[in-house]
Amino acid sequence: MMHWIIAPVILPAMLAPIIAYVMRHDITLARVGSFAGVLGLLGLAIGLFVMASGGETFVYRLGDWPAPFGIVLVLDRLSALMVLLTAILALVVLYHVVATDWDKRGRHFHALYQFQLMGIVGAFLTGDAFNLFVFFEVLLIASYGLMIHAGGKIRLKAGLQYVVMNLAGSTLFLFALGTLYASTGTLNIADMAVKIAQVPVEDAAIVRVAGILLLFVFAVKAALFPVQFWLPATYSNAPAPVAALFAIMTKVGAYAILRIHTIAFGPEAGAIGDMVTAWLIPMAALTLAVGAIGVFGAKRLEHLIAYAVIGSMGTMMLAVAAMTPAAASAAIYYMLNSTLAAAALFLFADIYLSRRGEDGRLILAAPLAQNGLFAAAFFAAGIAMVGMPPLSGFLGKLLILEALADGPHITLAFSAILIGSLVMILGFVRAGSILFWKSVTVAPDPDAEAAPPVTLSQGAGMGALVALLVGLTLFAGPIYDAGAAAADQLFFPQGYIEAVLAPHGEG
């Protein structure tokens, strides 16, 4: 059996309680343990990515029980890519947390951080719909703890809203799973694909309802319209480094849609499998519109970034909704860009606002001593987020537009992306001009204490993310090819199904 597949889940799962019960009273020891775990996860992610790059689908059967009777973890190109992205982001964010001493504001930060990574990685690797639900709940619990890290009334209120919304989604998830199990007798994704294709005509309607419920649940996780309203409050009120890690969480919802609705509800499902595009296209377009309007009208820097995340999800989901290999390839490339850009912006906000001494409001104030450096960092990450040349966001949007050019929803998709991008650009320009350009006209307060300069260690995390965005641009060809290979494998579900359902001892 391929035991390495379960290692990225087991490592943070075992490390988290050790940090919580053994290392929590020694911040240095907790940091060492957490760094060791994330570095180990990165090493495992690189190894699994190399292993999956050959195009084979690998299956790990827990307890050596064959599917669909036992729990399985599945590694293919897409899941390996997502695990690698998670590990890279986790390392950069953890470094920033330690460099800025954010972890000293609460005792259990590093334990919760590891549980969060366990939930994210597990969601990417699981081959069972019920265990996807389990990992979603692990994510919810850990993310709530991280969100209210350092406390505060506003943060607690936003956290409660976040929990309530996601618990409602979890309830619908259970309803959908119960319906699917009653109709098909299985929750293994590969086995579901086989059973759904054999569903009698008289039961097709209820299976279709279950599929729509699943789509709605994943839409909650992906912050799609009309269930996106939890994200601005959550991301803007969470500690900025935590919000940077949360940039990957919305992608879990998008990944789940791609995974389940290409395999279990794919073309073989007949009339049941044609629901995704019809529902996702208008939801994605409206999500992009909400994000763009939110960016343009934002009064606080954190709100600006949060709405930019919503807008980027709308753009990406327009490509996902097409349900074609070309569109999925473009979506994967754009997803890498939007995740890194959002994380870079949140880390920027953390550094900048900690020195400006404001509550994040976009108002005129005297410039900081390193005003030029802050401006360069903001515009580099902002350019990537809104999709302006020359960085990878622009390339990603071009790829999406090209993939959608021959589709039936070309007018809606093009209008949403082009107009939404323009409005988001105007929003970022407005914010940048207030914070950096017009600020030079404001005289500094002679009685105010000068903000300490940003040290190399404090800015290294944000710099690393900007460097990754530049690398994503310079190496766009091979990175896109890797995403295209993952998309091609995703839209050939027969290989996945055969690997998971292979007779005992063959997979």
Order of alpha helices (4+ residues) and beta strands (2+ residues): alpha-alpha-beta-beta-alpha-alpha-alpha-alpha-alpha-alpha-alpha-alpha-alpha-alpha-alpha-alpha-alpha-alpha-alpha-alpha-alpha-alpha
